[in-house]
């Protein structure tokens, strides 16, 4: 069985290609969207209860 050696980089990578500000903005938008979706579904369920219930 052949033994392989891991590649060593001469210089460490200190920069990240990810834009953290944009990531936070997107995540916060997602959380707000989920929160309002849950509120909307709850209101819809209450309305449907009174409409469908004889």
GIDA-V872581 format. One record per helix or strand of 2 or more residues. SS is the DSSP state (h for helix, s for strand). FROM is the first residue (numbers start at 1). TO is the last residue. If there is no record, write none. Layout:
ss->SS from->FROM to->TO
ss->SS from->FROM to->TO
This chain:
ss->h from->20 to->52
